Amino acid sequence: MFLLVHYFEVTTIFGSIYIFLQQTKGAPIFLVQGQPGCLSPAQAFYFSVSTAATVGYGDITPNLKADLSWAQPSTFIALEVFCIIIIIVLDVAHIFSKLDSTESNPG
């Protein structure tokens, strides 16, 4: 559960960074459906989640390569969280399979 909270924390932070960057730059840093445009907070969060999940639908993309450098860390951090979740799930499954085998063969 903590890792899912961490995942949403990461995506919210990066969504906030995207909003902050577009406000400070004064120009659209994203292409929204192929046209330069400013993101709403909901679109920034959506882009952050889809980027972190490595889905990347393509409806919102960074405008320049320099702007892309802000999206890449989001992906790497989220992948780390996904890997940790998978490791924990596999570890728990392994523990339960050992418990199940000792209950079925007590001696």
C-alpha positions as CSV (number, residue, x, y, z in Angstrom):
1,M,0.0,0.0,0.0
2,F,2.8,2.4,0.9
3,L,4.4,1.9,-2.6
4,L,1.1,2.8,-4.3
5,V,1.0,6.0,-2.2
6,H,4.6,6.6,-3.2
7,Y,3.7,6.1,-6.9
8,F,0.9,8.6,-6.7
9,E,3.1,11.0,-4.8
10,V,5.7,10.8,-7.6
11,T,3.2,11.4,-10.3
12,T,1.6,14.3,-8.4
13,I,5.0,15.9,-7.8
14,F,5.9,15.6,-11.5
15,G,2.5,16.9,-12.6
16,S,3.1,19.9,-10.3
17,I,6.5,20.4,-11.8
18,Y,5.0,20.4,-15.3
19,I,2.5,23.1,-14.3
20,F,5.2,25.1,-12.6
21,L,7.5,24.9,-15.6
22,Q,4.8,26.0,-18.1
23,Q,3.9,29.0,-15.8
24,T,7.5,30.1,-15.4
25,K,8.5,29.6,-19.0
26,G,5.5,31.6,-20.3
27,A,5.2,29.4,-23.4
28,P,3.6,26.1,-23.9
29,I,6.0,23.3,-23.2
30,F,3.6,20.6,-24.4
31,L,1.9,19.6,-27.5
32,V,-1.8,18.8,-26.8
33,Q,-3.1,16.7,-29.6
34,G,-0.4,18.0,-31.9
35,Q,-0.9,21.7,-31.1
36,P,1.1,23.8,-28.6
37,G,-1.0,24.3,-25.5
38,C,-0.9,24.8,-21.8
39,L,-1.9,21.9,-19.6
40,S,-4.6,22.0,-17.0
41,P,-3.8,20.5,-13.6
42,A,-5.8,17.4,-14.6
43,Q,-4.0,17.1,-17.9
44,A,-0.6,17.5,-16.2
45,F,-1.5,14.7,-13.7
46,Y,-2.8,12.5,-16.6
47,F,0.4,13.1,-18.5
48,S,2.5,12.3,-15.4
49,V,0.6,9.0,-14.8
50,S,0.7,7.8,-18.4
51,T,4.4,8.7,-18.7
52,A,5.3,7.0,-15.4
53,A,3.4,3.9,-16.4
54,T,5.4,4.0,-19.6
55,V,2.1,4.0,-21.6
56,G,2.6,7.3,-23.4
57,Y,-0.6,7.6,-25.5
58,G,0.9,10.4,-27.6
59,D,-2.0,12.8,-27.1
60,I,0.2,15.0,-24.9
61,T,3.9,15.2,-25.7
62,P,6.8,17.5,-24.6
63,N,7.2,20.3,-27.2
64,L,11.1,20.4,-27.2
65,K,13.8,17.9,-26.4
66,A,14.8,20.0,-23.4
67,D,11.2,19.7,-22.0
68,L,11.4,15.9,-22.5
69,S,14.2,15.8,-19.9
70,W,11.6,16.6,-17.3
71,A,9.5,13.6,-18.3
72,Q,12.2,11.0,-18.3
73,P,13.0,11.0,-14.5
74,S,9.3,10.4,-13.9
75,T,9.5,7.2,-15.9
76,F,12.6,5.9,-14.2
77,I,11.4,6.6,-10.7
78,A,8.0,5.0,-11.4
79,L,9.7,1.9,-12.9
80,E,11.7,1.5,-9.7
81,V,8.5,1.6,-7.7
82,F,6.9,-1.0,-10.1
83,C,9.9,-3.3,-9.7
84,I,9.7,-3.1,-5.9
85,I,6.0,-3.9,-6.0
86,I,6.6,-6.9,-8.2
87,I,9.4,-8.1,-5.9
88,I,7.2,-7.8,-2.8
89,V,4.3,-9.6,-4.5
90,L,6.5,-12.4,-5.6
91,D,8.1,-12.6,-2.1
92,V,4.7,-12.8,-0.5
93,A,3.5,-15.5,-3.0
94,H,6.7,-17.5,-2.2
95,I,6.0,-17.3,1.5
96,F,2.4,-18.4,1.1
97,S,3.4,-21.3,-1.2
98,K,5.9,-22.5,1.5
99,L,3.2,-22.2,4.2
100,D,0.7,-24.1,2.0
101,S,3.2,-26.9,1.3
102,T,4.1,-27.3,5.0
103,E,0.4,-27.5,5.9
104,S,-0.3,-30.2,3.3
105,N,2.9,-32.2,4.3
106,P,3.2,-31.8,8.0
107,G,5.9,-34.4,8.4
